[in-house]
Amino acid sequence: MELIYHIGECPVCRGCGRMELYCDISSGEISAICEECELEFDSVADYKNNSNGHRDLDNNGITAPLIRPATIEEIEDTEWYPYVIDKP
């Protein structure tokens, strides 16, 4: 079972969904995605300001990027690390 790291509650779901950290397989970029509504933030600033949230779903034949849960080693080198609430 893969461990999924969280940074807090979704600013839209408020108490229903947690923001999980995922890694885009092709770019290596880390994003926070709500486990409930799938709203995605690409930066801490966007998450904190609840701005520029998006959903990378299949849109007009353009497929969403392949993602996987980010490892703590990948997260450590990003701006997300100070916000991880379930550090080992």
N, C-alpha and C positions, 0 to 999 in steps of 0.2 A: 504494500500500500504506500503510495506516495504522500508525503507530507505537503500540505498546501499552507502557505504562509499568508497571514491576514494583516491589514493595516487599520481596520476599524469598520464602522457601519457604512452602508451605502447612503449617500446624501439624498437619494430619491426614495428608497425603500424604508429608511429610518426604522431600524429595529428588526426588519424582516430579512435583510440580506447583508452579508459581510463582503468586504472588498478583498478579493484574493489576488495574489501576485502570480502572473503568468509570463512566460518567455516566448516570444515569437521565434519559431525554429529557424526561419531564414535570416532574420536580421539580428537576433540575439537581444532585441530590446525588451525591457520589462514593462508591463502594464498592469494596472489594477482593474479587475473585472468583478462586477457584482455577481455573487453566486445565484441570486434570485432573478433579477431583471436583465442581467448581462450588459449593463451600462459599463463602458470602458473609459478609463482615464489614462493618458499617456505620460502624465507628469504629476508630481506632487502638487505643484501650484494649481493645476486644473482641478485636481481632486479637492484641495482645500477651499477653492473658490467656487466649486460646483459649476465649472464652465468647460466648454469644449468636450463634454461627455459624448460618446458615440457608441454605436453598436456595429460591429464588423460582421454582419450577417450577409448571406448571399443576396446580392443586389444586382439585378439585371445581368445575370450570368457571370458577374465578378465574384469569385469565391473569397471567403474569409481566409485570413492567414492561418496556417497551422500553428497551434500553440500547445504548450505543456506547462505543468506547474514549474515555477522557477525554484531552483535550489537555493539554499541559504548562501552558498558560496557565490552564486551569480548576483544575489540581492545585495550582498555585503559591499560590492563596488558601485552601488547606485545610490541615488538620492532617496530611494524608498527605505533603505535599511533602518534609519532612525525611527521610522513609523511602524515597523513590524512589531506586533503585540504578542506574538508567540515565538520569540527567539528561543533557540535551544539553550 
